Amino acid sequence: MDWELVFTIRDALKRPLFAEAELIGGRNGLNRAVRWVHVLESPSFDSLIHGEEMILTTGMSASSDLAASLSFMQNLIDKNAACLCIELGAYFSSIPQEMIDLAGHHDFPLIQFTRTVRFVDITLDLHSLIINRHHRMLQELESISREFHRLTLTSQGTLKVLQLLCKSTRTQIVYMQIQGKPLFFPALPPEEQQPLLNFFEAFSEEMEGVQPDAAPHIREYGHKTIALKPVGALDQTWAYILMVCNHKPQEFDCLLLDSASLSIAQELLRTRYMEERKLFSENLWVDELVGGRGQDDNRIKGLVGPDFNVVNELPYRVCLIEIENPRDVKWNSSENDWESITFHLSLILRSIFEKYSLRPLITLKNNRLTVIALDIQSKLPGKLRLQQALDALQHIRSDEKLKDLQLVTGVSKSHRGLKHAHAGYQEAVQALSLYSCYQKPVLFYEELGVFQLLLNLNDGKTLENFIRSYLGPLIDHDEAKGSELMLTLRVYLDHDGSKQIAARNLFIVRQSLYYRLDKITELLGEDFMQPENRISIQVALRAYQFLYPEKFSLPSSRSAQL
């Protein structure tokens, strides 16, 4: 930190108006910053100051007794005032020793004026100096920020930005990469590095979920202070910058830290864009795998390259992500270019998947991203981590190009051996095809239940004949009378025959449900709830839902009332 840009108590005491002022307590706090000067004669000032103000007072509101004086002063300390200046006279003939001791205990400068001074002259003089230094600080900040930006356009830009940040703030800088070794500016011996690494490890849990655009987090570190700032973009954090200060970080420090993190994030984003474009072109062979054109091991080995043996042994799932646009944005418009949107999405997807220890192999066709999600660790179940990654992808809204997208994902079973990628792709396609039945944004193939069987029986006649044999009378009745017996039966059986739950979910009274159940019994027979018949009927209901999902939508409470 360039202390010449910060106006301090020490600077104020050098001004002519303070020539006869006496510092009687809190001498160790002379480097406290003064952001403003405030005349205060009220004992209740909770909403009157913001912190770092020089307080001028005659003591009118705090001189009634010693307890009131100490309470007044303690409240100023708690509110982070810069110092207290008291004019001796009608209200204070001398400053009590207890106030002097309190000031010394908190390194809170306590200044007395032995003669009458014009507070208006002090405020005018100091405010002009504060404003001038603030202007110089902004100029310096702008100059350094421009240099940060310029450095990111050069070789090893991130390292140069961190070196300049270290020099400009005169602090120890630690750059903690999510994937990579920590960097120290200036360099530290190993025995001094480890305490900082331990501090970050404990602190990093608290930083989980904090967005890169958040303000720096301030924490005490022994007799020092650490400001920690995430570095990243697109809702993803790629690194952290730790600024280790011997003093409380000033506004200038925090603004420079923000600027440096933004410049580094821009460089990292550019690098990731270039890497993503390279991977996008290199991964054209992924389309051959999922398309079933690469069944031979030698052929696949030639496509994958030198790490085939490692990749081929990893468990994986195939994810088919369909990109929908519910707001009918015109993709061919200049601000919503389709290629740019899908490229953004693949970049974010890769970052999220890597966070959950999944290596994505991505290919794009029409409005669908196909991802072979390789599981590269086994600490947590792969399915759980994949579910977390896909959930995180659903909530990406940081980019204007992505905010209108709706993503629906079908996920295959777990496979090993890339020659089975085509089978995984088919499972993902089948899972995705059932979105209309489940209305869930992420569908895992192994959770489809009986639909796995029904998908393979959908030849145009088999399912229709099966449905008619068990549910024909109900279908005919609903079509003729406009009733909802099919929906009622599905809800009733889905809740194990609970009349109370079924009536609540259908938004009808119990008497109406009883009438419908009596009609269903009349049409299907008294034995429709017997185990064998019930199983067949439930399968037939699922088959009907599969073929006609729109006819099985539950009513809303509002529509029911209407």
Sequence and secondary structure as in RCSB ss.txt:
>XXXX:A:sequence
MDWELVFTIRDALKRPLFAEAELIGGRNGLNRAVRWVHVLESPSFDSLIHGEEMILTTGMSASSDLAASLSFMQN
LIDKNAACLCIELGAYFSSIPQEMIDLAGHHDFPLIQFTRTVRFVDITLDLHSLIINRHHRMLQELESISREFHR
LTLTSQGTLKVLQLLCKSTRTQIVYMQIQGKPLFFPALPPEEQQPLLNFFEAFSEEMEGVQPDAAPHIREYGHKT
IALKPVGALDQTWAYILMVCNHKPQEFDCLLLDSASLSIAQELLRTRYMEERKLFSENLWVDELVGGRGQDDNRI
KGLVGPDFNVVNELPYRVCLIEIENPRDVKWNSSENDWESITFHLSLILRSIFEKYSLRPLITLKNNRLTVIALD
IQSKLPGKLRLQQALDALQHIRSDEKLKDLQLVTGVSKSHRGLKHAHAGYQEAVQALSLYSCYQKPVLFYEELGV
FQLLLNLNDGKTLENFIRSYLGPLIDHDEAKGSELMLTLRVYLDHDGSKQIAARNLFIVRQSLYYRLDKITELLG
EDFMQPENRISIQVALRAYQFLYPEKFSLPSSRSAQL
>XXXX:A:secstr
  GGGS BHHHHHTSGGGTTEEEEE GGGTT B  EEEE   S  TTT  SSEEEEE  TTT S HHHHHHHHHH
HHHTT SEEEEE SSS SS  HHHHHHHHHTT  EEEESS   HHHHHHHHHHHHHHHHHHHHHHHHHHHHHHHH
HTTSTTHHHHHHHHHHHHHTSEEEEEESSS  EEES   HHHHHHHHHHHHHHHHHTTT  TTS  EEEEETTEE
EEEEEEEETTEEEEEEEEEESS   HHHHHHHHHHHHHHHHHHHHHHHHHHHHHHHHTHHHHHHHTT   SHHHH
HHHH TTHHHHHHSEEEEEEEEEE TT   TTSGGG HHHHHHHHHHHHHHHHHHTTEEEEEEEETTEEEEEEEE
   SS HHHHHHHHHHHHHT  SSTTTTT EEEEEE   EESGGGHHHHHHHHHHHHHTHHHH  SEEEGGG TT
HHHHHHH SSSHHHHHHHHHHHHHHHHHHHH   HHHHHHHHHHTTT HHHHHHHHT  HHHHHHHHHHHHHHH 
TTTTSHHHHHHHHHHHHHHHHH GGGG    HHHHH 
